[in-house]
Amino acid sequence: MSNLTYPGVYIKEVPSGVRTIAGVSTSIAMFLGRAKQGQLNKPILCLSFEDFERTFSSTFADSDLARSVKLFFSNGGNRCYVMRIADMTTARASSVALQNEGNIDTLQLDAKSEGLFGDSIRAHVDYDTALPETTFNVTLFRWEQNSSGVLQQTLLETHVNLSMDSNSSRYAPDVINRDSALVDATDLTAGVLGDGYSQSGFAVSARTNTIYRNQWMATLGAGVSTNRFMISVDGIAAREVNLSSLDFTDGTHPLPLTTPANTVANLAQRIQDVINNDVLSGTGASVTVEIPAVGGGPYTYPADPVGPAGPVGQDNEFTSFLRISSANGDVTIEPATTEDLAVSLMLGTGQGGVEVGQHAPRRPAPSGYVTSMDDLVAFGSMLQSDFDHIVVDGTSISVAGGAHDINTTGGGVVGARMYQDATATDQNDGRGGVQEKLAILAAAINDHALSDPGFQYEAAVWGNRLSIKATAGGDNQIVVVTTESGGGAGPNISANAIDNTRYYALGNSGLAQFQTPGLPGNDGGKPLAIDYENAYRIIDNEIDLFNLLILPRDHDNSDAETRRLWGPASVFCQKRRAFLLMDPPDDWTTPQAATSAAIGVNSLRVGLVKNRSAVFYPKVQVLDNSKEVYVGASGAIAGLMARVDGARGVWKAPAGVEADLRGVLGVEHKFSDDQNGVLNPKAVNTIRLFPNGIVSWGARTMDGDDGFGSEWKYIPIVRTALYIEESLYRGLKWAVFEPNDEPLWSQIRLNVGAFMHNLFRQGAFQGATPKEAYSVQCDATTTTQNDRNLGIVNIYVGFAPLKPAEFVVLHLQQLAGQVQV
């Protein structure tokens, strides 16, 4: 009530009490049966036959499911649900466990659906991402033969930038399970962690008059302009590290190991202290810093640092890496805005270094041949002249080593390191690091592939790894990579490389390289009665509305087994206000068989809710994969009902000359009028061949036997009643908990009356006036005081149904002419 405080006009909006009751759909079909693929026991909405094919495949699966669904859409159906069912005790999905680089099962892939379909699914893993030592990509596809019998990749899908970190938005199982139509993924190593670290590609070498300490002195410390970089540890915001306070002024050679503040031996500890004490203090994060060296050994110096030290690359060469790690998270490094050290030291992925995520060790191993991170130091120490050819599966490819040699000021031409480019003037590489030389190898391989069509391999560089994969061949193909130097065997660059198969294979057809083969898929046997009953429970829980139920014939079921399915199906239809469309048994070979006492129509009525079902006979002929086969007509009839409902209304019988069946070639049996006259009184709806086509020529429910005298004799009457019931059931929910008195009753009469009158105007009822056509009662006569005390309001709705003109009787009389009397 408005608060009236000032003189004037007050406006109050008053509800009219009119709530529109919308009519529900009348021809949403539900199909149950076996299919080649698709999730078991999950109803899927299909808006076209193409939707069905994508999800379930049209390949024959010992069931007429695909054929029936195709007939549904061919005859005017536009919306249906399909549920794949099978014997759940035998159905099984294909699987495979992908292993990490340490051959530990890490990521399991299970086919999204049970069945042999999953055995054709393949997976390819690569590290071609912006963070090649943290994330990975998975490509999934299915091998399928085309019309020429050639295998081709179908249903291709790529999932990029995946992580094994369960806190990441790109956590592999989450992304794959959400987005993939082929597989589900399971993390098999959850909780297992490695160290997250950043490692530089900084190379240190001792040359004439240059010692190990001098290399570091030229890079950082007092008076040097490259002392700063940005570091993020364990996810905290990036902070600046400044190493200008490091002191290299001891002046003693070789440096005494007893002077921690000034010795190279303690340089790692000094850097660690600066980061932990000055940068990360108070954040809860900390790092460990290491400077492992290879070559002459850690912290070993040339015997004669003053005079000539011999050829570069022998005793007096050192390759060193600065490694900053955290045991609790990831370490990432970016350049500083001034006095940057990250670029010259090659710290961080963007600067040519290596950043390994904490969860990276749990990633599945990449497919094909891929160099390992364990090879990085070896590559960094290797001379260009160590080998001049790379050999891929027996094909020797020149890498033109001489073109990349360098001429130093020390005189003479010496071999360039594997990380050096052609323009370098000394061994302090601040350019592309190891990945630069790997790019030279990759380019040589790819150039050879362009010139030799028979060489079916391609190479790529992922950060500091070289990848070589076959572009043709089988799933289990292994790429063998070696080197040659002057025609002889070169150094072993594959000591730690990943020699993986071309594709991971679901099922048990893959080699045990970096995968643990799983069990092959199994389609499952024919669905048993319990599988159908389980399907009804699932539909009841998951599907809001369907109107027509179709159980396409399973070819492994006997007629007796099929007959036992109809009763429970009709009971379910009664519960859900739906209608069951039945196909004839195989043993109905003649009209006499269809009406016999032993196997005829009466045998189908055992346990059946007769006014919620109808049978259509005979089967129709269709073309399936260039083969002519006979299939039950229920799918076609469901589509026909949808077509007639849309054009004429649910009260029009789906039969007659306009009810032609489309997408069919013929019928299994042709009936004469006399034979039809035997079947129709027994409520067997016939499919007949007329000059204008193949048509549905019957509209009776299983309660429509002439001997039954049922008021639910005709299909359109039952379906009209179900339509009214379902529409009013949904449209009257607003009345629940309303005050149970005349205002409520009048609103109900108004709303229901408006709905029924609209049907009357569409021609849904008999009668020339609304009073003759329908009635709506809801008042004190229908709802007594006792009903009101019990919280009950009674509504009585009646309608005069339109019954089909099943028999058109023409009375013809000859007139004698005008007779004069």
Beta strands, then each sheet from edge to edge (+ up, - down):
strand 1: 29-33
strand 2: 44-46
strand 3: 80-84
strand 4: 95-99
strand 5: 105-111
strand 6: 121-126
strand 7: 136-145
strand 8: 151-162
strand 9: 183-187
strand 10: 196-199
strand 11: 228-233
strand 12: 239-242
strand 13: 288-290
strand 14: 293-295
strand 15: 318-320
strand 16: 323-326
strand 17: 331-335
strand 18: 354-356
strand 19: 369-370
strand 20: 389-392
strand 21: 395-398
strand 22: 406-407
strand 23: 413-414
strand 24: 457-462
strand 25: 465-470
strand 26: 481-485
strand 27: 488-489
strand 28: 498-499
strand 29: 504-505
strand 30: 515-517
strand 31: 548-550
strand 32: 579-582
strand 33: 613-617
strand 34: 620-624
strand 35: 627-631
strand 36: 666-667
strand 37: 684-690
strand 38: 693-696
strand 39: 774-777
strand 40: 796-799
sheet 1: 2+ 3- 1- 31- 32- 33- 37- 38+
sheet 2: 9+ 5- 4+ 30-
sheet 3: 8+ 7- 6+ 29-
sheet 4: 13+ 16- 10+ 18-
sheet 5: 12+ 11- 17+
sheet 6: 14+ 15-
sheet 7: 24+ 25- 19+ 28-
sheet 8: 21+ 20- 26+ 27-
sheet 9: 22+ 23-
sheet 10: 35+ 34- 36+
sheet 11: 39+ 40-
end
